[in-house]
Amino acid sequence: MAQLSLGESKWRMVRRVLKKKRFRFQDTRNMTRHDQTHFDWLVAENFFVQSGEGLYEMTEKARAAADLGMYEFEPVRWVDPAQDSKAK
């Protein structure tokens, strides 16, 4: 397990909605061109979950990362397909 940085833009998005129970995408915006991409990444990585039509909530993963901007990352073990086929 490793700790990775969210990066400043994503971290600011998390911090903007830290005290809100439910929020919209517009509440998290940093007014940069990458806002939608960063928001989509936060949803895909389970920092935000959808809780209604256009509404989102923070997960415990996001609350833990909000303090220092770091999150726990579990890398997937890579298996060499050539060696995997020899084992069969």
Secondary structure as a PSIPRED ss2 file (coil, helix, strand):
# PSIPRED VFORMAT (PSIPRED V4.0)

   1 M C   1.000  0.000  0.000
   2 A E   0.000  0.000  1.000
   3 Q E   0.000  0.000  1.000
   4 L E   0.000  0.000  1.000
   5 S E   0.000  0.000  1.000
   6 L C   1.000  0.000  0.000
   7 G C   1.000  0.000  0.000
   8 E H   0.000  1.000  0.000
   9 S H   0.000  1.000  0.000
  10 K H   0.000  1.000  0.000
  11 W H   0.000  1.000  0.000
  12 R H   0.000  1.000  0.000
  13 M H   0.000  1.000  0.000
  14 V H   0.000  1.000  0.000
  15 R H   0.000  1.000  0.000
  16 R H   0.000  1.000  0.000
  17 V C   1.000  0.000  0.000
  18 L C   1.000  0.000  0.000
  19 K C   1.000  0.000  0.000
  20 K C   1.000  0.000  0.000
  21 K C   1.000  0.000  0.000
  22 R C   1.000  0.000  0.000
  23 F E   0.000  0.000  1.000
  24 R C   1.000  0.000  0.000
  25 F H   0.000  1.000  0.000
  26 Q H   0.000  1.000  0.000
  27 D H   0.000  1.000  0.000
  28 T H   0.000  1.000  0.000
  29 R C   1.000  0.000  0.000
  30 N C   1.000  0.000  0.000
  31 M C   1.000  0.000  0.000
  32 T C   1.000  0.000  0.000
  33 R C   1.000  0.000  0.000
  34 H C   1.000  0.000  0.000
  35 D H   0.000  1.000  0.000
  36 Q H   0.000  1.000  0.000
  37 T H   0.000  1.000  0.000
  38 H H   0.000  1.000  0.000
  39 F H   0.000  1.000  0.000
  40 D H   0.000  1.000  0.000
  41 W H   0.000  1.000  0.000
  42 L H   0.000  1.000  0.000
  43 V H   0.000  1.000  0.000
  44 A H   0.000  1.000  0.000
  45 E C   1.000  0.000  0.000
  46 N C   1.000  0.000  0.000
  47 F C   1.000  0.000  0.000
  48 F E   0.000  0.000  1.000
  49 V E   0.000  0.000  1.000
  50 Q E   0.000  0.000  1.000
  51 S E   0.000  0.000  1.000
  52 G E   0.000  0.000  1.000
  53 E C   1.000  0.000  0.000
  54 G C   1.000  0.000  0.000
  55 L E   0.000  0.000  1.000
  56 Y E   0.000  0.000  1.000
  57 E E   0.000  0.000  1.000
  58 M E   0.000  0.000  1.000
  59 T C   1.000  0.000  0.000
  60 E H   0.000  1.000  0.000
  61 K H   0.000  1.000  0.000
  62 A H   0.000  1.000  0.000
  63 R H   0.000  1.000  0.000
  64 A H   0.000  1.000  0.000
  65 A H   0.000  1.000  0.000
  66 A H   0.000  1.000  0.000
  67 D H   0.000  1.000  0.000
  68 L H   0.000  1.000  0.000
  69 G C   1.000  0.000  0.000
  70 M E   0.000  0.000  1.000
  71 Y E   0.000  0.000  1.000
  72 E E   0.000  0.000  1.000
  73 F E   0.000  0.000  1.000
  74 E C   1.000  0.000  0.000
  75 P C   1.000  0.000  0.000
  76 V C   1.000  0.000  0.000
  77 R C   1.000  0.000  0.000
  78 W C   1.000  0.000  0.000
  79 V C   1.000  0.000  0.000
  80 D C   1.000  0.000  0.000
  81 P H   0.000  1.000  0.000
  82 A H   0.000  1.000  0.000
  83 Q H   0.000  1.000  0.000
  84 D H   0.000  1.000  0.000
  85 S H   0.000  1.000  0.000
  86 K H   0.000  1.000  0.000
  87 A H   0.000  1.000  0.000
  88 K C   1.000  0.000  0.000
